[in-house]
């Protein structure tokens, strides 16, 4: 494919390159974008961040001068001026803020800048959950700004259909500007190679169930612990990767349920993929998600998955009974039944693991990066045409 002599440049804007799934997706996009002839540049308010080391040659990180302050919110507010200066210096074809708060700062920078690139929002979370359900004053104020400012975006890329539908309801002016492209779910090549070097062990006397995610209300570990307490059989172990404010509460709950000797809280693990590779079953018990990156990651390791059919994402990844199992959120009995089914049937574990591994390939950097690249070019071309007609 022939691309223009001057590379098409996309300037991403994030708080930092580290910390969560949205930031990791931005990093995982880089190889696919470069292969499609697009140069990704990452402007960060703090950084560069722990994920920066994973960027391939050809991608660039710019740490904006936001002063010596610790507040992430204030850093984003103060980033608008240096971001505007960067836009004028680099003259990117597209500015793509990732997540809501960076998006509001990026729109302020674009109003300040002389250069007029296309503005494309990467929406990575459920606004209904983050800004409408039990929302704090700051979230309610931010929601008002979202309704007022977000119509200025030339396009939006949503990580799931459910999140896209929410945004259409909250900002109806964007209804015709939203496209759905899932996140890059496959781990980075080096991470894949390291994990896949470990052979999957044959079913044996011990069955290890793995959960992975921050110990917060969203992940609904209490339902998982209640489900695990119902499982029948010897040698069943639950390992939980992640840290968070609910750790002590969950450890106490495990003791109260009489399962503390079979539940291990492993804390944060820099490389969770080896754990996924070695697990017999992966489980996600979330109340809500934006997409569910960990499901694709576990599937890529050949591990069978059980997930709640929560809003949003799992049902867009898993076909129930074909490449994983889905259960209603908050239903410990249904979750226990699905887990017991896999514990009791090693052949089904192998079948779902193999089918899940095949499904995970649909979320590769090359496929998702190419989809992003096509949308970036189309949205930029449309913005130029509309700008010329004004």
C-alpha atoms as one frame of an Amber mdcrd trajectory, in Angstrom:
protein
   0.000   0.000   0.000   1.338   3.429  -0.932   0.969   6.187   1.624   1.640
   9.907   1.338   5.282  11.004   1.562   4.676  12.993   4.745   3.434  10.460
   7.273  -0.118  10.824   8.457   0.304  11.729  12.130  -2.065  11.047  15.009
  -1.399  12.868  18.273  -2.857  10.897  21.181  -3.372  12.686  24.485  -3.481
  10.778  27.789  -2.753  11.471  31.454   0.209   9.074  31.206   1.253   5.846
  29.493   0.533   3.561  32.389  -2.043   2.559  34.919  -4.920   0.918  33.069
  -6.492  -0.784  30.090  -7.185   2.397  28.131  -3.532   3.406  28.251  -2.387
  -0.109  27.354  -4.740  -0.176  24.365  -3.219   3.075  23.087   0.237   1.490
  23.304  -0.878  -1.783  21.700  -2.312   0.173  18.759   1.114   1.513  17.777
   2.403  -1.467  15.712  -0.834  -1.681  13.725  -0.911   2.059  13.072   2.711
   2.100  11.933   2.042  -0.834   9.613  -0.847   1.169   8.131   1.414   4.174
   7.463   0.331   6.265  10.443   2.825   7.773  12.894   1.509   7.714  16.485
   2.706  10.406  18.892   1.699  10.237  22.552   1.394  13.491  24.489   1.110
  12.859  28.233   0.490  15.145  31.198   2.746  13.053  33.409   5.263  10.558
  32.388   6.229   9.063  30.315   4.746   6.099  32.267   5.500   2.424  32.716
   3.979   1.388  29.380   6.240   3.633  27.305   8.931   0.961  27.201   6.589
  -1.236  25.153   6.258   1.248  22.280   7.886   0.154  19.007  10.419   2.136
  17.060   8.656   4.860  15.115   6.296   5.862  17.931   7.110   8.918  20.017
   6.262  10.181  23.513   6.098  13.891  24.431   5.817  14.780  28.125   4.004
  18.106  28.415   5.245  20.709  30.867   2.407  20.888  33.398   4.487  22.109
  36.330   5.348  20.475  39.618   1.952  19.422  40.898   0.741  16.036  42.058
  -2.947  16.357  41.230  -3.800  14.424  38.049  -6.865  16.622  37.501  -4.867
  19.843  37.722  -2.218  18.405  35.417  -4.874  17.765  32.769  -6.258  21.288
  33.164  -2.776  22.806  32.890  -1.932  20.602  29.902  -4.212  22.487  27.502
  -1.723  25.316  26.797   1.370  23.149  26.146  -0.814  20.744  24.166  -2.009
  23.629  21.976   1.617  24.657  21.405   2.495  21.068  20.473  -0.403  20.908
  18.012   0.844  24.077  16.314   4.436  22.798  16.161   3.720  19.299  14.893
   0.565  20.013  12.857  -0.856  16.485  13.234  -3.638  15.253  10.992  -5.659
  14.023  13.977  -5.723  14.758  17.702  -7.115  11.796  19.628  -7.655  12.199
  23.370  -8.197   8.942  25.240 -10.893   8.987  27.948 -13.219  11.732  29.104
 -11.155  14.121  31.242  -8.277  14.266  28.721 -10.896  14.884  26.025 -12.142
  18.055  27.712  -8.556  19.335  28.051  -7.822  18.457  24.417 -10.894  20.366
  23.215  -9.676  23.402  25.177  -6.275  23.059  23.524  -7.840  22.795  20.075
  -9.808  25.999  20.648  -6.524  27.700  21.553  -4.383  26.248  18.719  -4.054
  27.850  15.282  -3.688  24.515  13.473  -6.979  22.697  12.895  -6.549  18.921
  12.885  -9.479  16.531  13.052 -10.568  15.815  16.620 -11.363  12.167  17.334
 -12.381  10.926  20.775 -11.393   7.457  21.952 -14.092   6.616  24.514 -12.950
   3.883  26.890 -15.510   3.712  29.673 -19.221   3.641  30.467 -20.449   7.184
  31.062 -23.661   5.839  32.577 -21.622   4.217  35.332 -18.904   6.830  35.801
 -21.036   9.968  35.488 -24.682   9.061  36.137 -24.883   6.268  38.741 -24.116
   7.552  42.258 -22.118  10.361  40.644 -20.162  12.762  42.791 -20.452  16.521
  42.266 -17.274  16.557  40.139 -18.729  13.859  37.846 -22.037  15.698  37.476
 -20.195  18.889  36.546 -18.053  16.983  34.085 -21.174  15.417  32.543 -22.561
  18.895  31.908 -19.301  19.810  30.147 -19.470  16.575  28.137 -22.934  17.476
  26.853 -21.799  20.999  26.012 -18.334  20.349  24.546 -18.338  16.881  22.993
 -20.426  17.830  19.922 -17.250  19.579  18.682 -15.588  16.211  17.989 -15.332
  15.258  14.330 -15.583  11.573  15.197 -15.670   9.105  18.057 -14.233   5.602
  18.314 -15.949   3.532  20.990 -14.527   0.286  22.341 -17.924  -1.438  22.507
 -21.423  -1.107  21.102 -22.881  -0.647  24.573 -20.631   2.316  25.372 -21.428
   3.786  21.928 -25.173   3.539  22.585 -24.738   5.305  25.938 -22.802   8.149
  24.338 -25.482   8.543  21.637 -28.087   8.950  24.384 -26.002  11.392  26.444
 -24.708  13.457  23.479 -27.262  12.976  20.666 -25.369  15.391  18.385 -22.671
  12.718  18.065 -25.093   9.968  17.024 -23.889   9.828  13.419 -20.213  10.322
  14.260 -19.596   7.219  16.418 -17.864   4.092  15.177 -17.220   0.949  17.204
 -13.775  -0.639  17.164 -12.835  -3.009  20.000  -9.608  -2.681  21.907  -6.458
  -4.554  21.003  -6.942  -7.534  23.276  -3.873  -9.547  22.383  -0.865  -8.892
  24.626   2.234  -7.382  23.048   4.381  -9.828  21.022   7.089 -10.089  23.682
   4.464 -10.716  26.359   2.793 -13.364  24.205   6.079 -15.129  23.502   7.062
 -15.154  27.174   3.721 -16.577  28.313   3.282 -19.087  25.488   6.731 -20.508
  26.232   5.053 -22.083  29.260   3.190 -25.224  28.164  -0.367 -25.627  29.382
  -0.451 -28.452  31.859  -2.779 -31.405  31.383  -5.843 -31.565  33.671  -4.774
 -32.961  37.033  -5.826 -33.191  40.660  -5.601 -29.417  41.192  -7.915 -27.030
  39.312  -6.787 -23.399  39.474  -9.314 -20.631  38.851  -7.849 -17.188  38.147
  -9.395 -13.726  38.461  -7.587 -10.542  37.500  -8.512  -6.925  38.172  -8.435
  -4.183  40.755 -10.051  -5.020  44.098 -12.904  -2.540  43.674 -16.690  -2.562
  43.640 -16.730  -2.785  39.828 -15.168  -6.263  39.787 -17.712  -7.669  42.286
 -15.373 -10.088  44.006 -17.918 -10.752  46.792 -20.120 -12.556  44.245 -17.095
 -14.517  43.041 -16.153 -15.547  46.594 -19.714 -16.651  47.338 -19.744 -18.647
  44.087 -16.369 -20.222  44.822 -17.583 -21.283  48.283 -20.317 -23.353  46.587
 -17.943 -25.405  44.416 -17.729 -29.118  45.103 -14.557 -31.155  44.771 -11.023
 -31.484  45.996  -8.032 -29.424  44.883  -9.913 -26.334  43.648  -7.890 -23.128
  44.124  -8.793 -19.479  43.447  -5.997 -16.991  42.719  -6.762 -13.280  42.470
  -4.399 -10.833  40.770  -4.748  -7.149  41.571  -4.694  -4.659  44.381  -7.187
  -2.137  45.672  -9.035  -0.698  48.613 -11.215  -3.775  49.194  -8.408  -6.258
  49.831  -8.846  -6.463  53.609 -12.626  -6.713  53.256 -12.305  -9.547  50.748
  -9.747 -11.410  52.852 -12.118 -11.214  55.819 -14.979 -12.430  53.648 -12.933
 -15.418  52.483 -12.278 -16.318  56.133 -15.957 -15.958  57.015 -16.920 -18.248
  54.121 -14.387 -20.849  55.229 -12.392 -20.704  51.991  -9.367 -18.636  53.061
  -7.081 -21.678  52.746  -8.077 -22.042  49.067  -8.081 -18.369  48.030  -4.816
 -16.501  47.421  -4.641 -12.747  46.833  -1.452 -12.283  44.808  -1.559  -8.498
  44.500  -0.334  -6.625  41.434   1.623  -8.739  38.961   3.609  -6.982  36.264
   3.184  -9.951  33.917  -0.253 -11.508  34.486  -0.141 -13.513  31.265   1.954
 -16.369  32.645  -0.634 -16.728  35.414  -3.385 -16.789  32.773  -1.475 -19.394
  30.786  -1.089 -21.650  33.835  -4.678 -21.334  35.063  -7.288 -23.989  34.329
 -10.161 -21.478  34.247 -10.312 -17.675  34.039 -13.262 -15.838  35.603 -14.515
 -12.246  35.365 -17.267 -11.355  37.856 -17.663  -7.646  37.021 -20.779  -5.532
  37.519 -19.754  -3.476  34.492 -16.916  -3.079  31.987 -16.076  -0.831  29.079
 -14.890  -3.801  27.037 -13.187  -6.522  29.081  -9.567  -6.642  27.880  -8.659
  -9.354  30.389 -11.090 -11.766  28.745  -9.302 -11.532  25.407  -5.926 -11.772
  27.137  -6.924 -14.967  28.946  -8.465 -16.406  25.783  -5.224 -15.680  23.923
  -3.458 -17.877  26.483  -5.767 -20.789  25.609  -7.531 -20.592  28.971 -11.328
 -21.156  29.050 -13.251 -18.150  30.368 -16.380 -17.595  32.434 -17.726 -14.044
  32.579 -20.723 -12.112  33.748 -22.829 -10.784  30.882 -22.403  -7.292  32.283
 -22.627  -3.970  30.450 -20.563  -3.651  28.335 -18.223  -5.848  26.317 -18.236
  -9.499  27.444 -21.145 -10.484  25.190 -19.386  -8.739  22.289 -16.340 -10.958
  22.896 -17.839 -14.275  24.018 -20.455 -16.398  22.286 -21.953 -18.329  25.188
 -21.203 -22.036  24.990 -19.004 -21.657  21.907 -15.861 -19.890  23.113 -16.692
 -19.195  26.757 -19.528 -19.109  29.256 -21.689 -16.107  30.223 -23.779 -15.726
  33.384 -25.941 -12.891  34.771 -24.035 -10.322  36.852 -24.438 -10.497  40.617
 -25.736 -14.091  40.530 -23.446 -16.237  42.701 -25.453 -19.408  42.039 -25.254
 -19.035  38.253 -21.548 -18.232  38.446 -20.951 -21.256  40.671 -22.853 -23.498
  38.245 -20.752 -22.319  35.281 -17.501 -22.774  37.182 -18.585 -26.201  38.445
 -19.386 -27.234  34.885 -15.828 -26.501  33.826 -14.262 -27.954  36.969 -16.089
 -31.243  36.315 -15.455 -31.411  32.549 -11.782 -31.156  31.491 -12.738 -31.907
  27.874 -15.034 -28.869  27.823 -12.222 -26.750  29.263  -9.953 -27.824  26.413
 -12.664 -27.181  23.797 -13.585 -23.707  25.065  -9.925 -22.826  25.563  -9.101
 -23.697  21.968 -12.149 -21.857  20.585 -11.362 -18.837  22.761  -7.777 -18.749
  21.562  -9.015 -18.618  17.962 -11.510 -15.864  18.815  -8.783 -13.783  20.486
  -7.008 -13.393  17.146  -9.826 -11.079  16.040  -8.434  -8.509  18.496  -4.870
  -8.363  17.166  -2.893  -5.130  16.818  -2.803  -5.525  13.038  -6.589  -5.843
  12.684  -7.577  -3.230  15.239  -4.789  -0.855  14.194  -5.910  -1.083  10.564
  -9.498  -0.311  11.587  -8.367   2.732  13.605  -6.149   3.867  10.720  -9.024
   3.708   8.246 -11.280   5.726  10.524  -8.601   8.314  11.283  -8.091   8.918
   7.563 -11.825   9.004   6.785 -12.654  11.376   9.645  -9.741  13.685   8.790
 -10.820  13.821   5.135 -14.414  14.577   6.128 -13.285  17.300   8.540 -11.193
  18.915   5.788 -14.136  18.882   3.393 -16.493  20.359   5.973 -13.893  22.986
   6.921 -13.441  24.000   3.283 -17.190  24.377   2.799 -17.602  26.783   5.744
